[in-house]
Amino acid sequence: MNHTEKTIPVWKKYSLNVSEAAEYYGIGEKRLRQIVGENEGADFILEVGSHIRFKRKLFEDYLDTASTV
């Protein structure tokens, strides 16, 4: 049986894990975790168990309004 793995491009994903977000946005993983800590309960953060994910479009809106990251 041949199983083909389908990969969704990062720019099409609804949410990104920390390492995907770091690569996609060019922001270090440590800084992304700090942003999560500074913005607890923000709409762009999705917690799945103990894992942090960034809602891609909402995080981009946050970055658009930020003057520094």
PyMOL CGO cylinders between C-alpha atoms (Angstrom):
from pymol import cmd
from pymol.cgo import CYLINDER

trace = [
    CYLINDER, 0.00, 0.00, 0.00, 1.44, 3.36, -1.04, 0.3, 1, 1, 1, 1, 1, 1,
    CYLINDER, 1.44, 3.36, -1.04, 0.76, 6.17, 1.43, 0.3, 1, 1, 1, 1, 1, 1,
    CYLINDER, 0.76, 6.17, 1.43, 1.43, 9.66, 0.12, 0.3, 1, 1, 1, 1, 1, 1,
    CYLINDER, 1.43, 9.66, 0.12, 1.99, 12.38, 2.71, 0.3, 1, 1, 1, 1, 1, 1,
    CYLINDER, 1.99, 12.38, 2.71, 0.14, 15.59, 1.89, 0.3, 1, 1, 1, 1, 1, 1,
    CYLINDER, 0.14, 15.59, 1.89, 1.87, 18.72, 3.03, 0.3, 1, 1, 1, 1, 1, 1,
    CYLINDER, 1.87, 18.72, 3.03, -0.06, 21.95, 3.38, 0.3, 1, 1, 1, 1, 1, 1,
    CYLINDER, -0.06, 21.95, 3.38, 2.02, 25.04, 2.60, 0.3, 1, 1, 1, 1, 1, 1,
    CYLINDER, 2.02, 25.04, 2.60, 2.62, 27.20, 5.68, 0.3, 1, 1, 1, 1, 1, 1,
    CYLINDER, 2.62, 27.20, 5.68, 0.91, 30.20, 4.10, 0.3, 1, 1, 1, 1, 1, 1,
    CYLINDER, 0.91, 30.20, 4.10, -2.31, 28.16, 3.76, 0.3, 1, 1, 1, 1, 1, 1,
    CYLINDER, -2.31, 28.16, 3.76, -2.40, 26.80, 7.31, 0.3, 1, 1, 1, 1, 1, 1,
    CYLINDER, -2.40, 26.80, 7.31, -4.90, 28.16, 9.82, 0.3, 1, 1, 1, 1, 1, 1,
    CYLINDER, -4.90, 28.16, 9.82, -2.42, 27.95, 12.68, 0.3, 1, 1, 1, 1, 1, 1,
    CYLINDER, -2.42, 27.95, 12.68, 1.35, 27.56, 13.03, 0.3, 1, 1, 1, 1, 1, 1,
    CYLINDER, 1.35, 27.56, 13.03, 3.38, 25.96, 15.79, 0.3, 1, 1, 1, 1, 1, 1,
    CYLINDER, 3.38, 25.96, 15.79, 6.27, 27.93, 17.28, 0.3, 1, 1, 1, 1, 1, 1,
    CYLINDER, 6.27, 27.93, 17.28, 8.95, 26.52, 14.96, 0.3, 1, 1, 1, 1, 1, 1,
    CYLINDER, 8.95, 26.52, 14.96, 6.80, 27.07, 11.84, 0.3, 1, 1, 1, 1, 1, 1,
    CYLINDER, 6.80, 27.07, 11.84, 5.99, 30.62, 12.94, 0.3, 1, 1, 1, 1, 1, 1,
    CYLINDER, 5.99, 30.62, 12.94, 9.66, 31.35, 13.64, 0.3, 1, 1, 1, 1, 1, 1,
    CYLINDER, 9.66, 31.35, 13.64, 10.66, 30.25, 10.16, 0.3, 1, 1, 1, 1, 1, 1,
    CYLINDER, 10.66, 30.25, 10.16, 7.71, 31.90, 8.41, 0.3, 1, 1, 1, 1, 1, 1,
    CYLINDER, 7.71, 31.90, 8.41, 7.93, 35.29, 10.14, 0.3, 1, 1, 1, 1, 1, 1,
    CYLINDER, 7.93, 35.29, 10.14, 11.69, 35.41, 10.72, 0.3, 1, 1, 1, 1, 1, 1,
    CYLINDER, 11.69, 35.41, 10.72, 11.23, 35.83, 14.49, 0.3, 1, 1, 1, 1, 1, 1,
    CYLINDER, 11.23, 35.83, 14.49, 13.15, 33.64, 16.93, 0.3, 1, 1, 1, 1, 1, 1,
    CYLINDER, 13.15, 33.64, 16.93, 11.34, 30.92, 18.85, 0.3, 1, 1, 1, 1, 1, 1,
    CYLINDER, 11.34, 30.92, 18.85, 12.40, 32.47, 22.17, 0.3, 1, 1, 1, 1, 1, 1,
    CYLINDER, 12.40, 32.47, 22.17, 10.91, 35.85, 21.18, 0.3, 1, 1, 1, 1, 1, 1,
    CYLINDER, 10.91, 35.85, 21.18, 7.68, 34.19, 19.98, 0.3, 1, 1, 1, 1, 1, 1,
    CYLINDER, 7.68, 34.19, 19.98, 7.32, 32.49, 23.37, 0.3, 1, 1, 1, 1, 1, 1,
    CYLINDER, 7.32, 32.49, 23.37, 7.89, 35.88, 25.05, 0.3, 1, 1, 1, 1, 1, 1,
    CYLINDER, 7.89, 35.88, 25.05, 5.17, 37.40, 22.88, 0.3, 1, 1, 1, 1, 1, 1,
    CYLINDER, 5.17, 37.40, 22.88, 2.80, 34.64, 24.04, 0.3, 1, 1, 1, 1, 1, 1,
    CYLINDER, 2.80, 34.64, 24.04, 3.70, 35.40, 27.68, 0.3, 1, 1, 1, 1, 1, 1,
    CYLINDER, 3.70, 35.40, 27.68, 3.15, 39.13, 27.16, 0.3, 1, 1, 1, 1, 1, 1,
    CYLINDER, 3.15, 39.13, 27.16, -0.21, 38.62, 25.42, 0.3, 1, 1, 1, 1, 1, 1,
    CYLINDER, -0.21, 38.62, 25.42, -1.97, 35.93, 27.46, 0.3, 1, 1, 1, 1, 1, 1,
    CYLINDER, -1.97, 35.93, 27.46, -5.51, 35.42, 26.21, 0.3, 1, 1, 1, 1, 1, 1,
    CYLINDER, -5.51, 35.42, 26.21, -4.87, 37.23, 22.92, 0.3, 1, 1, 1, 1, 1, 1,
    CYLINDER, -4.87, 37.23, 22.92, -7.03, 36.20, 19.97, 0.3, 1, 1, 1, 1, 1, 1,
    CYLINDER, -7.03, 36.20, 19.97, -4.00, 35.16, 17.90, 0.3, 1, 1, 1, 1, 1, 1,
    CYLINDER, -4.00, 35.16, 17.90, -2.91, 32.50, 20.42, 0.3, 1, 1, 1, 1, 1, 1,
    CYLINDER, -2.91, 32.50, 20.42, -4.34, 29.00, 20.31, 0.3, 1, 1, 1, 1, 1, 1,
    CYLINDER, -4.34, 29.00, 20.31, -3.44, 26.59, 23.10, 0.3, 1, 1, 1, 1, 1, 1,
    CYLINDER, -3.44, 26.59, 23.10, -3.79, 22.92, 22.21, 0.3, 1, 1, 1, 1, 1, 1,
    CYLINDER, -3.79, 22.92, 22.21, -3.05, 21.10, 25.43, 0.3, 1, 1, 1, 1, 1, 1,
    CYLINDER, -3.05, 21.10, 25.43, 0.40, 22.31, 26.41, 0.3, 1, 1, 1, 1, 1, 1,
    CYLINDER, 0.40, 22.31, 26.41, 1.25, 23.32, 22.83, 0.3, 1, 1, 1, 1, 1, 1,
    CYLINDER, 1.25, 23.32, 22.83, 1.16, 26.90, 21.60, 0.3, 1, 1, 1, 1, 1, 1,
    CYLINDER, 1.16, 26.90, 21.60, -0.05, 27.69, 18.10, 0.3, 1, 1, 1, 1, 1, 1,
    CYLINDER, -0.05, 27.69, 18.10, -0.42, 31.04, 16.35, 0.3, 1, 1, 1, 1, 1, 1,
    CYLINDER, -0.42, 31.04, 16.35, -3.55, 31.75, 14.35, 0.3, 1, 1, 1, 1, 1, 1,
    CYLINDER, -3.55, 31.75, 14.35, -1.74, 32.88, 11.23, 0.3, 1, 1, 1, 1, 1, 1,
    CYLINDER, -1.74, 32.88, 11.23, -4.06, 35.64, 9.96, 0.3, 1, 1, 1, 1, 1, 1,
    CYLINDER, -4.06, 35.64, 9.96, -4.72, 37.10, 13.41, 0.3, 1, 1, 1, 1, 1, 1,
    CYLINDER, -4.72, 37.10, 13.41, -1.02, 37.04, 14.28, 0.3, 1, 1, 1, 1, 1, 1,
    CYLINDER, -1.02, 37.04, 14.28, -0.27, 38.85, 11.02, 0.3, 1, 1, 1, 1, 1, 1,
    CYLINDER, -0.27, 38.85, 11.02, -2.81, 41.51, 12.03, 0.3, 1, 1, 1, 1, 1, 1,
    CYLINDER, -2.81, 41.51, 12.03, -1.00, 41.83, 15.37, 0.3, 1, 1, 1, 1, 1, 1,
    CYLINDER, -1.00, 41.83, 15.37, 2.36, 42.19, 13.61, 0.3, 1, 1, 1, 1, 1, 1,
    CYLINDER, 2.36, 42.19, 13.61, 0.91, 44.82, 11.24, 0.3, 1, 1, 1, 1, 1, 1,
    CYLINDER, 0.91, 44.82, 11.24, 0.06, 47.05, 14.22, 0.3, 1, 1, 1, 1, 1, 1,
    CYLINDER, 0.06, 47.05, 14.22, 3.25, 46.39, 16.21, 0.3, 1, 1, 1, 1, 1, 1,
    CYLINDER, 3.25, 46.39, 16.21, 6.01, 48.98, 16.00, 0.3, 1, 1, 1, 1, 1, 1,
    CYLINDER, 6.01, 48.98, 16.00, 8.61, 46.63, 17.50, 0.3, 1, 1, 1, 1, 1, 1,
    CYLINDER, 8.61, 46.63, 17.50, 8.76, 42.87, 17.93, 0.3, 1, 1, 1, 1, 1, 1,
]
cmd.load_cgo(trace, "trace")
